Amino acid sequence: MFQVMPRYLPIDTYDAETPVLFVNTHKELSELTACAMHRFTVVRDLADTLTSLNLKNISDCDLTRVTRAVHLLMREGCAVLDVVQARASQRENEYKTTI
């Protein structure tokens, strides 16, 4: 048996004592995957940019800003993909029980 996901699942971003951002777990899978994909694409593009820059003179402050942005976008994208994975598993289990 599977557990029912809450309608709004909090995203833990470590920037508040209580969650502020939530994933709507009832959205269409295509919308959820597009949301996650957007975040991963931004991270990929940022990484592509960084590989072409001379980072010898980058300040610690700038490097911290970049890594925070990457970390936040990756956490959000992974949280959304966790919902997609759970929903896909749920569908597979429902399909198997109807056969």
C-alpha positions as CSV (number, residue, x, y, z in Angstrom):
1,M,0.0,0.0,0.0
2,F,1.2,3.5,-0.6
3,Q,1.0,6.6,1.4
4,V,-1.1,9.6,0.2
5,M,1.0,12.7,-0.3
6,P,-0.2,15.9,1.2
7,R,-1.5,18.4,-1.4
8,Y,1.2,20.9,-0.6
9,L,4.6,19.4,0.3
10,P,7.1,21.8,1.9
11,I,10.5,22.5,0.2
12,D,13.2,22.7,2.9
13,T,15.5,25.5,1.8
14,Y,17.0,26.2,5.2
15,D,16.1,29.9,5.0
16,A,13.2,29.9,7.5
17,E,12.3,28.1,10.6
18,T,9.0,27.0,9.1
19,P,8.5,26.2,5.4
20,V,7.5,29.0,3.1
21,L,7.8,27.3,-0.3
22,F,5.6,24.3,-1.2
23,V,5.2,21.9,-4.1
24,N,1.6,21.4,-5.3
25,T,1.7,17.6,-5.5
26,H,-1.6,17.5,-7.4
27,K,-0.2,19.4,-10.5
28,E,0.1,17.6,-13.8
29,L,3.3,15.6,-14.0
30,S,4.3,17.5,-17.1
31,E,4.1,20.8,-15.2
32,L,6.1,19.4,-12.3
33,T,8.8,18.1,-14.6
34,A,8.9,21.4,-16.5
35,C,9.4,23.2,-13.2
36,A,12.3,20.9,-12.2
37,M,13.8,21.0,-15.7
38,H,13.9,24.8,-15.6
39,R,15.9,24.8,-12.4
40,F,18.4,22.2,-13.7
41,T,18.7,24.0,-17.0
42,V,19.6,27.3,-15.2
43,V,22.2,25.4,-13.1
44,R,23.7,23.8,-16.2
45,D,23.9,27.1,-18.0
46,L,25.5,28.7,-15.0
47,A,28.0,25.9,-14.8
48,D,28.7,26.3,-18.6
49,T,29.4,29.9,-18.0
50,L,31.7,29.3,-15.1
51,T,33.8,26.8,-17.1
52,S,34.6,29.5,-19.7
53,L,35.6,32.1,-17.1
54,N,39.0,32.8,-15.6
55,L,38.3,32.1,-11.9
56,K,41.7,33.0,-10.6
57,N,40.6,36.4,-9.4
58,I,37.1,35.5,-8.2
59,S,36.4,36.7,-4.7
60,D,35.2,34.5,-1.9
61,C,32.0,36.5,-1.8
62,D,31.2,36.0,-5.5
63,L,32.0,32.3,-5.2
64,T,29.7,32.0,-2.2
65,R,26.9,33.7,-4.1
66,V,27.2,31.4,-7.0
67,T,27.3,28.2,-4.9
68,R,24.3,29.4,-2.9
69,A,22.3,29.9,-6.1
70,V,23.3,26.5,-7.5
71,H,22.5,24.8,-4.2
72,L,19.1,26.5,-3.9
73,L,18.0,25.7,-7.4
74,M,19.2,22.1,-7.1
75,R,17.3,21.6,-3.8
76,E,14.1,22.9,-5.4
77,G,14.5,20.8,-8.5
78,C,15.2,17.7,-6.5
79,A,12.2,18.3,-4.3
80,V,10.0,18.6,-7.3
81,L,11.5,15.4,-8.8
82,D,10.9,13.6,-5.6
83,V,7.2,14.3,-6.0
84,V,7.3,13.2,-9.7
85,Q,9.0,10.0,-8.7
86,A,6.5,9.3,-5.9
87,R,3.6,10.0,-8.3
88,A,5.0,7.8,-11.0
89,S,5.6,4.9,-8.5
90,Q,2.0,5.3,-7.3
91,R,0.7,5.1,-10.9
92,E,2.8,2.0,-11.6
93,N,1.5,0.3,-8.4
94,E,-2.1,1.2,-9.3
95,Y,-1.6,-0.2,-12.8
96,K,-0.1,-3.4,-11.5
97,T,-3.0,-4.0,-9.1
98,T,-5.6,-3.6,-11.9
99,I,-4.0,-6.2,-14.1
